[in-house]
Amino acid sequence: MQISTSYLFDSAISQMSTVQTDLAHTQAQVSSSKQVLNPSDAPDQAADIQRLKSVLAKQSSYTTTLNSVQTRLTGEDTSLQSMTDLLVRAKEIAVQAANGTLSTDDRAALGVELKGLRDQMLSLANATDANGNYYFSGSRLKQPPYAQNSTGQVSYQGDESRMQVQVGDQRSVPLNRPGTQAFVGATRTDSKGQTSHREFFGVIDDLIAGINSSDTNAIQRGMGEVDTLSSGVNLAQANVGTDMNVVDQQGQVIDATTLTLKTTLSNVEDLDMASAITKMNKQMLSLEASQSSFAKISQLNLFNFIK
């Protein structure tokens, strides 16, 4: 009789303990809304969850990089558009200065205005982003691309390198742009047919000097060269626009990939709340039934059957 009673108690307690453990686990799942609470619960499923989270983190990093590139490209585009506007005004000044009816003082006034435009152009060529990195210095992001010496001559101090940043597992985009690709100079041919190259700001300086000295040939030459400068800036702006389109398209690819990954992760990780709550209620009823049955059975003994 002692052995039977001990077995009865041990069996009932073991059964209730199992049901209670299962109930506690289900309650924890409902509380966290997750299928897997500990890697040991489902090693394969836990490994899939970690892999998906790792891939999602990488996509998030790509998105952050794309946003930075997009912001930088927007800054470049703004600077180039402003440069285009200044060159339009420079061409108008050159046309005015070529008018033979203007006096020396009139041309001097135009020269002063053009000098102011030239200084604004230099400021735009040395524009920086929010982090203090120069837009047009090539890979030398912390060095001003254009420097002016004591005589007022401007020279390019950047390099020709273009750095690539990873924005996808198999995709990268350029981060920087050399000033020589944005602010191209002009090619000149002399009376002997010999060609030479004049830098961007050198062209503007020569035009200013021609206006100040009423040099008609220099003014006429400058009018044509300003058109060449404008064409170079327009081409650079078109390239920036192309890069911006690439960034937009890659952003859409990343968004679609991220959505797919999140959906897959949700299927693997998130709990079906309706099913879990139903399961929890069944476990609670089972536990209550086990406890009630044990309470009644534990009170029985042989004396209950003696009449």
Residue pairs with C-beta under 8 A, 6 or more apart in sequence:
1 302
8 297
8 298
9 298
12 290
12 293
12 294
12 297
12 298
13 294
15 290
16 287
16 290
16 291
16 294
19 283
19 286
19 287
19 290
20 287
22 283
23 280
23 283
23 284
23 287
25 37
26 276
26 279
26 280
26 283
27 280
28 37
29 35
29 37
29 271
29 276
30 271
30 273
30 276
30 277
30 280
32 271
33 270
33 271
33 273
34 269
34 270
34 271
35 42
35 45
35 268
35 269
35 270
35 271
36 42
36 45
36 46
36 49
36 269
38 46
39 46
39 47
45 268
48 268
49 265
49 268
49 269
52 261
52 264
52 265
52 268
52 269
53 265
55 261
56 258
56 261
56 262
56 265
58 169
59 254
59 257
59 258
59 261
60 258
62 166
62 167
62 168
62 250
62 254
63 251
63 254
63 258
65 165
65 166
65 167
66 167
66 173
66 247
66 250
66 251
66 254
69 165
69 167
69 173
69 175
69 243
69 247
70 244
70 247
70 248
70 251
71 129
71 130
72 129
72 133
72 135
72 175
73 240
73 243
73 244
73 247
74 244
75 127
75 129
75 135
76 135
76 136
76 177
76 182
76 240
77 237
77 240
77 241
77 244
79 124
79 125
79 127
79 135
79 136
80 182
80 233
80 236
80 237
80 240
81 237
82 120
82 124
83 121
83 124
83 125
83 183
83 233
84 230
84 233
84 234
84 237
86 117
86 120
86 121
86 124
87 121
87 226
87 229
87 230
87 233
88 230
89 117
90 114
90 117
90 118
90 204
90 207
90 226
91 223
91 226
91 227
91 230
93 110
93 113
93 114
93 117
93 211
94 114
94 207
94 211
94 219
94 222
94 223
94 226
95 223
96 102
96 110
97 107
97 110
97 111
97 210
97 211
97 219
98 216
98 219
98 220
98 223
100 216
102 110
104 214
107 211
107 212
107 214
108 211
108 212
110 211
111 208
111 211
111 212
114 204
114 207
114 208
114 211
115 208
117 204
118 201
118 204
118 205
118 208
121 201
121 204
122 146
122 148
122 154
122 201
125 136
125 145
125 146
125 179
125 182
125 183
125 200
125 201
126 134
126 136
126 144
126 145
126 146
127 134
127 135
127 136
128 134
128 135
129 135
132 142
133 141
133 142
134 140
134 141
134 142
134 143
134 144
134 145
134 158
135 176
135 177
136 145
136 158
136 177
136 178
136 179
136 182
136 183
137 143
137 144
137 145
137 157
137 158
137 159
137 176
137 178
137 179
138 145
138 158
138 159
138 160
138 161
138 162
138 176
138 177
138 178
138 179
139 158
139 159
139 161
139 162
139 163
139 176
140 157
140 158
140 159
141 176
143 157
143 158
144 157
145 156
145 157
145 158
145 178
145 179
146 154
146 155
146 156
146 157
146 179
146 201
147 154
147 155
147 157
148 154
149 155
152 205
153 202
153 205
154 199
154 201
154 202
154 205
155 199
156 179
156 180
156 199
158 178
158 179
158 180
159 178
160 178
160 180
160 181
161 176
161 178
162 174
162 175
162 176
162 177
162 178
163 174
163 175
163 176
164 172
164 173
164 174
164 175
165 172
165 173
165 174
165 175
166 172
167 173
167 247
167 250
167 254
168 250
168 253
168 254
171 250
171 253
173 243
173 246
173 247
173 250
174 243
177 236
177 239
177 240
181 236
181 239
182 232
182 233
182 236
183 200
183 201
183 229
183 232
183 233
183 236
184 200
184 228
184 229
184 232
185 197
185 198
185 199
185 200
185 202
185 203
185 228
185 229
186 197
186 198
186 203
186 225
186 228
186 229
187 195
187 196
187 197
187 198
187 228
188 195
188 196
188 197
188 198
188 221
188 225
189 195
190 196
198 206
198 225
200 229
200 232
203 222
203 225
203 226
203 228
203 229
204 226
204 229
206 218
206 221
206 222
206 225
207 218
207 219
207 222
207 225
207 226
209 215
209 218
210 217
210 218
210 219
210 221
210 222
211 219
211 222
